[in-house]
Amino acid sequence: MKVIYVAGPFRGKNAWEVEQNVRRAETFAMMLAEKGFMPLCPHSNTRFFDGTLTADFWVKGTLELMRRCDGVMVCDTEQGALWQASTGTCGEVEEAKRLGLPVRFAGDKLDF
């Protein structure tokens, strides 16, 4: 079974925006599971850790998780590719491409 990392914006202006980002990522995670992939959704893993350690720690840690996966699914939004405004997500996509991991977006064939 392939493990697919779910990438997408996490941070927001307030707790509500963060929660909406987490829920969007979880929706993509479930879609992956329904297709037979095991999703790794860091949003769910760290949703309540705000203020515990530095943002740098969490970014480095989630990148390490992504490096151990077979591919990356990027959460697109109803408004389009708003993930491009997320420095964290852009970094994940850049690192995935550097590593040669397949990166897919909403609407793409999930050929991991």
N, C-alpha and C positions, 0 to 999 in steps of 0.2 A: 504494500500500500504506500502510495506517495504522500509525503507530508508537504502541505502547501502553506506558506506564510501569508497571512492576511495583512497587507500594508494599506495605510490610509491615515488621514488626519486623526490625531488624538486630542491635542490641546484645543482649548476654546477660550472665549472671553469670560466664561463663567461655567459653573457646574452643569448647567442645562446644556450648553453647547458640547461640553465634553461627553456627557451622557448620550447625546444624539450621535456623536461620532462613534462611540462604543457600540451603540445599537446598530448603526449602519455596518460596522465591521462584523458584528455577530450575524447579521443577515447574510453577508457574503460567506462567512464561515459555514453557516448551515447549508447554503447553496452548494458549497464545495463538498460537504459531507454527503449530501444527497446524490452527488455525482460519483461518490466512491473514494474521495480523497480525505485524508485526515487533516483538518485545518489546524493551524497554530495561530491563534488570535491573541497577540500580546495586549490588545486593548482590554480584553476581559481579564487577563492576568494581573494587570496593574491599575485597574480603574479606581481603586480606593487608596492608592499609595501616594497621592498628591501630598507634597510637603515632607515626605519621609526621608528621601535622599535627593541628591542633585539630579536635575534633568539630564545632565551629561551621563550619569551612571545608568539611567534607564535607557537612554538612546544607545549607548555602547552595548548594553546587555541585550536589547532587542535585536540589534544588528547581529550579534553573535548567534542568537537563536535563528535568525533568518539564514545565516551562512550554513546552517546544518540542515536546511530544508531542500526539497527537490524543485521548488518553484515558488513564484510570488504572484499573488492575486491582489491587484490594486483596487481599492474601493472607489468607484466613481460615484458621483452624486446625481440627484435629479437635475441639478443645474449644469451638469457636465463635469469636466475634469478639474474640479476645485482642489483636488489633491495637489496640483502643481503649486498652490500657494503655501503648502506645508513643507517647511524645510526638512523635517524628519522624513516625510514620505519621499521627497525628492532624493534625499540621501540613500534611502532604502532602494529605490529604483536604480540609482546610479551604481550602488554596490552590487546589486543583483546582476546588472548587466556586465559589470567588471568581472564578476565571477562566472559569467556564462549561464546563470540561472534563467530559465524561461520566465518572462514577465507577461502576465495577461491582465486585461481590463474587461469591464462589463461589456458584454456583446461579443467578446473574442471566443474562439473555439478553445475549450479547455483541454488542450493537447499537451499536458505536462509530461 
